[in-house]
Amino acid sequence: MKNYKIMVVDDERDILNLLEKALNIEGFRNILKVENGMSAVKVCEEQQPDMIILDVMLPDIDGYEVCRQIRQFSRSPILFLSSKNDELDKILGLAVGGDDYVTKPFSPKEVAYRVKAQLRRAGYMEKTSENQLLKVGDLVIDVEGCRVTKKNQMIELTAREFEILYYLAENIGRVISRERLYKAVWSEDSFGCDNTIMVHIRHLREKVEDNPNAPQYIITMKGLGYKMVVPDENEK
């Protein structure tokens, strides 16, 4: 883990140092500490960190705008830190390309564990699967490499989007409730998860469907949840 590069962005030096210490304890040694948004974008583009911990409230541009700019050239997982505990703020963070969201005050150890979980999901850390491929119609999901292609064209997904697609593909043909999907992917209680799931499903459809408004892979089962199907098996 010492070779993984983690960028931490926060305008409070105490928090930067606290998170650096927590990450060091978990084996991470290459920590980039940044104190404002514009510098974060520049450092990210130059250094290409494997994981980004990003405060929402920054002195120049906010973390959401930082995330938008970073997503133009990087798919590294982004974990937001925020003093706001409002569901809408969490949804906004996920909608602009974030992968996880932690509210202040937080446990530094929990943040370090979430970093490790995101790196596993993104395919950076060691995996136990053996070059497993899941094929659904024209979609090919490389489980070990955490890559998705459609008609041999790479589809860029966030770590969370990959987790959702992988879980639905593993349960192809089964109706998966929003609560079950949230529990499987986020590994936490699903209270108030509906909007979060809907945002991610919408973004996922925009990437994997020919027509997101008439999905053929990820089908909404009204009042029940979602089901993944092979397009020609989808009942009209």
BELLINZI-V499962 format. One record per residue. N is the residue number from 1. PSI is psi in degrees with one decimal (none if undefined). OMEGA is omega in degrees with one decimal (none if undefined). NEAR is the number of other C-alpha atoms within 8 Angstrom. Layout:
n = [N N]
psi = [PSI PSI]
omega = [OMEGA OMEGA]
near = [NEAR NEAR]
This chain:
n = [1 2 3 4 5 6 7 8 9 10 11 12 13 14 15 16 17 18 19 20 21 22 23 24 25 26 27 28 29 30 31 32 33 34 35 36 37 38 39 40 41 42 43 44 45 46 47 48 49 50 51 52 53 54 55 56 57 58 59 60 61 62 63 64 65 66 67 68 69 70 71 72 73 74 75 76 77 78 79 80 81 82 83 84 85 86 87 88 89 90 91 92 93 94 95 96 97 98 99 100 101 102 103 104 105 106 107 108 109 110 111 112 113 114 115 116 117 118 119 120 121 122 123 124 125 126 127 128 129 130 131 132 133 134 135 136 137 138 139 140 141 142 143 144 145 146 147 148 149 150 151 152 153 154 155 156 157 158 159 160 161 162 163 164 165 166 167 168 169 170 171 172 173 174 175 176 177 178 179 180 181 182 183 184 185 186 187 188 189 190 191 192 193 194 195 196 197 198 199 200 201 202 203 204 205 206 207 208 209 210 211 212 213 214 215 216 217 218 219 220 221 222 223 224 225 226 227 228 229 230 231 232 233 234 235 236]
psi = [-19.6 -21.6 -12.3 136.0 120.3 125.2 126.8 125.0 113.6 142.9 -0.3 115.1 -32.5 -40.5 -41.4 -46.8 -37.2 -45.6 -37.1 -43.0 -44.6 -40.1 -38.0 -41.6 -34.5 4.1 -1.5 128.9 -22.8 88.3 124.7 119.1 124.5 141.7 -0.7 166.9 -46.5 -39.7 -35.8 -44.5 -44.7 -47.4 -40.1 -43.0 -36.7 -40.4 -18.7 62.3 154.3 -19.4 144.3 127.7 119.0 118.5 143.0 -43.7 105.6 159.0 -19.9 -78.8 149.9 167.8 -30.6 -42.8 -37.7 -46.4 -45.3 -43.9 -40.1 -35.7 -8.9 -18.7 -3.3 141.0 13.9 142.5 141.2 124.9 117.9 142.1 134.1 147.4 -7.6 132.5 20.0 138.9 -36.3 -36.3 -38.7 -43.5 -40.7 -43.4 -40.9 -35.0 -32.5 -2.8 5.8 160.2 -20.7 164.5 123.3 133.5 147.0 146.0 147.3 164.0 118.0 -35.0 -40.6 -41.7 -43.3 -40.7 -37.7 -35.1 -45.6 -40.4 -41.9 -38.1 -36.9 -46.0 -34.5 -6.6 10.3 -37.6 168.5 144.2 159.0 -13.6 156.7 88.9 48.7 132.2 132.0 127.4 125.1 101.9 -126.5 -4.2 135.5 120.7 113.0 101.6 -45.3 -42.6 -4.4 46.8 150.2 132.5 153.5 119.8 42.4 11.0 130.1 137.0 122.9 114.0 150.6 166.2 -40.3 -40.6 -39.8 -43.7 -43.2 -48.3 -43.5 -44.4 -43.2 -39.5 -37.3 -26.7 36.9 135.2 -10.8 144.2 124.1 120.7 157.7 -38.7 -43.9 -40.9 -43.3 -44.0 -40.5 -38.7 -41.9 -14.8 39.3 171.5 149.0 14.7 124.7 29.6 -12.4 -50.5 -38.2 -47.2 -44.1 -40.5 -46.0 -40.8 -41.0 -46.5 -37.3 -43.4 -37.0 -23.5 -32.9 -18.9 146.1 -41.0 101.5 -24.6 -13.1 67.4 142.8 -14.1 -51.3 104.6 134.3 125.8 100.7 125.1 -4.0 -41.6 -134.6 155.3 135.8 135.0 161.2 129.9 -45.6 -5.5 -5.5 121.3 124.7 none]
omega = [-175.8 -178.3 -179.8 -175.0 -178.4 175.5 178.5 -176.2 178.7 -178.6 176.5 -176.4 178.9 179.1 176.8 -178.2 179.1 179.7 176.8 179.4 179.9 179.2 176.7 -180.0 179.9 173.8 178.9 -175.5 -175.4 -175.6 175.7 -178.5 -175.8 -171.8 176.3 -171.5 -178.1 177.2 -179.9 179.4 -178.5 -179.6 179.6 -179.1 -177.6 -171.1 179.4 179.4 179.3 -176.3 -178.5 172.2 -166.6 175.5 -179.9 -176.4 179.8 -172.4 -179.2 174.0 -175.9 -176.0 179.3 178.8 175.3 -179.6 179.3 -178.5 179.7 -178.5 176.6 -178.0 -177.0 174.7 179.0 179.2 178.6 176.8 -180.0 168.9 -179.1 173.9 180.0 -178.7 -178.6 -178.6 -179.6 178.1 177.0 179.9 178.8 178.8 178.8 -177.0 -178.7 175.2 177.6 -178.3 -179.2 -172.8 179.6 179.8 175.5 -5.3 -176.3 173.9 179.0 179.3 178.6 178.9 179.1 178.3 177.9 175.8 179.6 179.9 179.7 178.5 176.4 -178.0 -178.9 176.1 -178.4 -175.0 -173.7 -178.1 -178.2 -177.1 -176.7 173.6 -176.7 176.6 172.8 -178.5 177.3 -175.2 179.1 179.7 173.5 -178.4 177.2 -173.8 -177.6 -178.1 -178.1 179.5 178.6 175.0 174.5 -175.0 177.7 176.4 -178.8 175.0 -179.3 178.4 169.5 179.4 -178.3 178.1 178.1 179.6 -179.4 -178.9 -179.9 -178.5 178.5 179.8 176.7 -178.5 -175.0 -179.8 179.7 174.8 -178.8 179.7 177.1 -179.1 -179.9 179.8 179.9 -179.9 -177.8 -173.2 -177.7 179.5 176.8 -177.5 -171.3 -178.1 178.0 -173.1 -169.0 -177.6 178.9 179.5 -177.9 178.3 -178.3 179.0 179.3 179.7 179.2 177.9 179.0 -177.1 -173.5 -176.8 172.2 177.9 -177.6 -180.0 176.5 -172.9 178.3 179.2 -176.5 -172.8 174.1 174.9 -170.3 178.7 -175.5 -177.8 -176.4 177.3 175.4 -177.3 167.2 -171.7 -176.1 176.1 -178.6 179.0 -179.7 none]
near = [7 7 7 10 13 13 14 13 15 14 9 7 8 6 8 12 8 9 12 9 8 11 12 9 7 7 8 14 11 9 10 8 9 11 12 13 14 9 9 12 11 8 9 11 10 6 6 9 11 12 13 13 12 12 11 10 7 13 8 7 10 11 13 10 8 13 12 10 9 11 9 6 7 8 8 10 14 13 13 15 12 12 7 7 8 6 7 6 9 11 11 9 12 14 9 9 11 13 13 8 12 10 10 8 5 8 6 9 8 8 11 12 8 8 10 8 8 12 13 11 12 12 11 8 8 6 7 4 7 5 8 8 8 10 8 9 7 7 11 12 12 12 12 10 7 11 11 13 11 11 6 5 6 8 10 8 11 12 11 10 11 13 10 10 9 10 11 11 10 7 8 9 7 7 10 11 9 12 10 9 11 14 11 8 10 6 7 6 6 9 5 6 10 8 8 10 10 8 11 11 9 9 8 11 11 9 9 10 10 5 7 9 4 5 11 10 10 10 10 7 9 5 4 9 11 12 14 14 13 10 8 4 6 8 3 2]
